[in-house]
Amino acid sequence: MRADRLVSLVLLLRQRGRLSAATLARELEVSTRTVLRDVEALSAAGVPVYAERGRHGGFALLPGFQTELTGLNHDEALALLVAGSRRGAQVFGLGSALAAAMLKVVDALPASHRGTAADVAERLLIDPETDLLSRRVTADEIPDAVLAPIRRAVLSGHKLRIRYAATDQPPRLRTVDPIGLVTVRDQGYLLATRSGEDRTYRLSRVRAAEELPGEPAERADHVDLERAWRERGARFRSGGDDQVTVLVRMDPARREDLVGTALAVHSEEADADGRLRLEVTFQDARHAVWALWQLGIAAKALAPAWLRASLRERAAAVAARYGTDDEYGISPP
């Protein structure tokens, strides 16, 4: 909305001083022509914004201009700034709204605290894009044309029609009653019901969405999303014909790597030599083979037999691949 953009423009000038039209256009995600029109509108409304010409020119506010945004102390604003650095807003398509909100948070502080809070927030990093091994942490990227109607339906309590592509299936239309949105490890999910049955949809698999304003969603007035997510997770881990349970003996230093990818841990005990013996469940056979293969010699599958055979065959194939001359003419040592 234009009103929100005008407020953001004023806050940018207050916090950064003189800025060029090109810089303002980039920050506000609009054209320079739109910036010029917005500046004219602010001037007409009595906001003391003026232009400085020349190579280092731009737009600025008269010194001492103060907006009326109060009510936050230093620690409250800092908490919001740190929370705002998380990527949940990006998952739900609210990145630009978050940037505008953070400008208002900083501006709400007294002048004596404003710089300190911004400096402190710069020293706290939440969820960087890569981990210590430079592995990129990728978030779901969902077009706003898909996210916007989903958000509206969730917040307004209307039914929602989605075109959803389940795993290994072509996209199909579904009409659902939306309950809420959840983000876990930068992956977004829609919690809903369909014909009275609980359903959970991965947002990245929604190909199109349409809010149905004339059709109220059939849902309770209040919801405990934390509890709903926990219950659905428990049902997912306990059900499914393809799930497999395996017995593993492993180096305790790699325990978290195994537990982090398993659906459930049913038992765990330490052997006399300190190695761990765990009984864990995976989503399917392919999931189990993948998880154990990632652990290399740090883990050994004890059961079932088919899993041991699959890992043995894979290891033999790799050994054979590197045991002979390859297409680059490199001989084994």
C-alpha positions in Angstrom: 0.0 0.0 0.0 1.2 3.5 -0.8 0.7 4.8 2.8 3.0 2.1 4.1 5.6 2.9 1.5 5.5 6.6 2.4 6.1 5.8 6.0 9.0 3.5 5.0 10.5 6.3 2.9 10.4 8.7 5.8 12.0 6.2 8.1 14.8 5.4 5.7 15.7 9.1 5.4 15.5 9.5 9.2 17.8 6.6 9.9 20.3 6.9 7.0 20.3 10.6 6.2 20.6 11.7 2.6 19.8 9.0 0.0 19.6 9.1 -3.8 16.4 8.4 -5.7 18.0 5.2 -7.0 18.9 3.9 -3.5 15.4 4.7 -2.3 13.9 2.9 -5.3 16.0 -0.2 -4.6 15.1 -0.3 -0.9 11.4 0.2 -1.5 11.3 -2.1 -4.6 9.7 0.5 -6.8 10.8 2.7 -9.8 12.7 6.0 -9.4 9.7 7.7 -10.9 7.5 6.4 -8.1 10.0 7.7 -5.5 9.8 11.2 -7.1 6.0 11.1 -6.9 6.2 9.9 -3.3 8.5 12.7 -2.3 6.2 15.2 -3.9 3.3 13.7 -1.9 5.2 14.0 1.4 6.1 17.6 0.7 2.5 18.4 0.0 1.5 16.8 3.3 4.0 19.0 5.2 6.8 16.5 5.7 10.1 18.6 5.4 11.8 16.5 2.7 14.1 18.4 0.4 16.4 17.6 -2.6 20.1 18.3 -2.8 21.5 18.4 -6.3 25.0 17.3 -7.5 27.0 14.1 -7.7 26.5 13.4 -4.0 23.0 14.8 -3.8 19.7 13.1 -3.0 16.8 13.5 -0.7 16.9 14.3 3.0 14.8 15.5 5.9 15.3 18.8 7.7 17.3 18.2 10.9 15.2 17.6 14.0 12.2 16.1 12.2 10.6 13.5 14.6 7.9 11.0 13.8 5.5 9.9 16.5 6.4 6.2 17.1 6.9 5.4 20.8 6.3 2.6 23.3 9.3 0.3 22.9 12.3 0.2 25.2 15.8 -0.9 24.2 15.5 -4.6 25.0 12.0 -4.9 23.5 13.2 -3.4 20.2 16.4 -5.6 20.3 14.3 -8.7 20.7 12.1 -7.8 17.7 15.2 -7.0 15.6 16.7 -10.4 16.4 13.4 -12.2 15.8 13.1 -10.3 12.6 16.3 -11.7 11.3 14.8 -15.2 11.0 13.7 -16.4 7.6 10.2 -17.5 8.6 8.9 -14.3 7.0 10.6 -15.2 3.8 9.0 -18.6 3.8 5.5 -17.1 4.2 6.2 -14.4 1.6 6.4 -11.5 4.1 10.0 -10.5 3.5 9.3 -6.9 2.3 6.8 -6.4 5.1 9.3 -7.5 7.6 11.9 -5.0 6.3 9.4 -2.2 6.6 8.5 -3.3 10.2 12.1 -3.4 11.3 12.5 0.2 10.1 9.6 1.2 12.4 11.0 -0.8 15.3 14.4 1.1 15.1 12.6 4.4 14.7 10.5 3.7 17.8 13.5 3.9 20.1 14.7 7.1 21.7 17.6 8.7 19.8 20.0 7.7 22.6 19.2 4.0 22.2 18.6 3.8 18.4 22.2 3.3 17.3 23.0 0.9 20.2 20.1 -1.4 19.4 21.0 -1.5 15.7 24.7 -2.2 16.4 23.9 -5.0 18.9 21.4 -6.6 16.4 24.2 -6.7 13.8 26.3 -8.9 16.2 23.6 -11.6 16.6 23.1 -13.9 13.5 20.2 -16.3 13.4 20.0 -19.1 10.8 22.8 -18.1 8.3 22.5 -19.3 4.7 25.4 -21.8 5.1 26.6 -24.0 8.0 30.3 -24.3 9.1 31.0 -26.8 6.3 29.7 -24.3 3.7 26.6 -26.4 3.1 23.9 -24.2 1.9 20.7 -24.1 4.0 18.0 -23.8 1.4 14.5 -22.4 2.2 11.4 -23.1 0.3 10.8 -20.6 -2.4 7.0 -20.1 -3.1 5.7 -17.5 -5.5 3.7 -14.8 -3.9 0.8 -15.5 -6.3 0.5 -18.8 -4.4 1.3 -17.6 -0.9 -0.9 -14.5 -0.8 -4.3 -16.3 -1.3 -3.2 -19.0 1.2 -2.3 -16.3 3.8 -5.6 -14.5 3.2 -7.7 -17.7 3.5 -5.9 -18.7 6.8 -6.3 -15.3 8.4 -9.9 -14.5 7.1 -11.3 -18.0 7.8 -12.4 -18.8 4.2 -12.2 -22.1 2.3 -9.2 -22.5 0.1 -8.8 -24.2 -3.3 -5.3 -25.5 -4.1 -3.7 -27.3 -6.9 -1.4 -29.7 -5.0 1.3 -32.0 -6.3 1.8 -34.8 -3.8 5.0 -36.9 -4.0 5.3 -38.8 -7.3 1.7 -37.7 -8.3 0.4 -35.1 -10.8 -1.1 -31.9 -9.4 -4.8 -32.2 -8.4 -7.3 -29.7 -7.2 -8.4 -29.9 -3.5 -10.8 -27.7 -1.5 -9.7 -27.4 2.1 -10.5 -25.6 5.4 -7.2 -23.9 6.4 -6.2 -23.9 10.0 -2.8 -22.3 10.1 0.7 -22.0 8.7 3.9 -23.6 10.2 7.5 -23.1 9.2 10.1 -25.8 10.2 13.7 -25.5 9.2 12.8 -23.0 6.5 10.1 -25.3 5.0 6.5 -24.0 5.1 3.4 -26.1 5.7 -0.3 -25.5 5.6 -2.4 -27.2 8.3 -5.9 -27.8 7.1 -8.8 -30.2 7.1 -10.5 -31.8 4.1 -13.9 -33.4 4.5 -13.3 -33.3 8.3 -10.0 -35.1 8.1 -6.6 -33.6 9.1 -4.3 -32.7 6.2 -0.8 -31.2 6.1 0.4 -29.7 2.8 4.0 -28.7 1.9 3.7 -25.1 0.6 6.4 -25.7 -2.0 4.2 -28.4 -3.6 1.2 -26.0 -4.0 1.1 -25.0 -7.7 -1.8 -22.6 -7.5 -4.2 -21.3 -4.7 -7.5 -19.5 -4.7 -9.3 -18.1 -1.6 -13.0 -18.6 -1.7 -14.4 -15.5 0.1 -18.0 -16.6 -0.1 -17.4 -19.9 1.7 -16.5 -19.8 5.4 -14.0 -22.4 6.5 -15.3 -25.1 8.9 -12.9 -24.8 11.8 -12.8 -23.9 15.5 -12.6 -20.3 16.5 -9.3 -20.9 18.3 -6.4 -23.2 17.6 -3.2 -24.4 19.4 -0.9 -24.7 16.4 2.0 -26.1 18.5 -0.2 -28.9 19.8 -1.7 -29.6 16.3 1.7 -29.8 14.8 2.9 -32.1 17.5 -0.1 -34.5 17.2 0.2 -34.6 13.4 3.9 -35.4 13.7 3.2 -38.2 16.1 0.6 -39.7 13.7 3.1 -39.4 10.8 5.8 -41.2 12.7 3.6 -44.0 13.9 1.8 -44.8 10.6 2.5 -45.7 7.0 3.0 -49.2 5.5 6.4 -48.2 4.0 8.1 -47.4 7.2 11.0 -49.6 8.4 12.6 -50.1 11.8 16.3 -51.0 11.9 18.8 -51.9 14.6 22.1 -49.9 14.5 25.4 -50.1 16.4 27.4 -46.9 16.1 29.9 -44.4 17.3 28.2 -42.1 19.9 29.9 -39.1 18.3 27.6 -39.5 15.3 24.4 -40.1 17.2 22.8 -36.8 16.4 23.4 -37.3 12.7 21.4 -40.5 12.8 18.7 -39.3 15.2 18.3 -36.1 13.3 17.1 -37.9 10.2 15.2 -40.8 11.7 11.4 -40.6 12.3 11.6 -42.1 15.7 14.0 -43.6 18.3 12.4 -46.6 20.0 15.3 -47.8 22.2 18.9 -46.8 23.0 21.6 -48.4 25.1 25.4 -48.4 25.4 27.5 -51.5 24.8 30.5 -52.3 27.1 32.9 -50.6 24.7 30.9 -47.4 24.7 29.3 -47.7 21.3 25.6 -47.2 21.1 22.9 -49.6 20.0 19.8 -48.0 18.7 16.5 -49.1 17.3 15.1 -46.4 14.9 12.4 -46.0 12.3 12.8 -44.5 8.9 10.2 -43.4 6.4 10.9 -46.2 3.9 13.7 -48.5 2.8 15.4 -45.9 0.6 15.5 -43.5 3.5 17.1 -46.1 5.8 19.8 -47.0 3.2 20.6 -43.3 2.6 20.8 -42.5 6.3 23.2 -45.4 7.1 25.3 -44.8 4.1 25.9 -41.1 5.2 27.4 -42.4 8.4 30.1 -44.5 6.7 32.1 -46.7 9.1 30.8 -44.9 12.1 27.7 -47.1 12.1 26.8 -50.7 11.3 23.3 -51.9 10.5 22.6 -55.1 12.6 19.1 -55.7 11.2 17.2 -56.3 9.0 19.1 -58.5 6.7 17.9 -56.7 3.5 19.4 -53.4 4.8 22.8 -55.0 5.5 22.8 -56.6 2.0 21.9 -53.3 0.3 24.7 -51.5 2.1 27.1 -54.2 1.3 26.2 -54.2 -2.4 26.6 -50.4 -2.5 30.0 -50.5 -0.8 31.2 -53.2 -3.2 30.1 -51.2 -6.2 32.0 -48.1 -5.0 35.1 -50.3 -4.3 34.9 -51.8 -7.7 34.5 -48.3 -9.3 37.7 -47.1 -7.7 39.6 -50.3 -8.0 40.2 -50.2 -11.8 41.5 -47.6 -14.3 38.7 -45.0 -15.0 37.9 -43.0 -18.1 40.5 -40.4 -17.1 43.3 -42.9 -17.3 44.1 -42.7 -13.5 45.3 -46.0 -12.1 44.7 -47.0 -8.5 47.8 -46.6 -6.2 
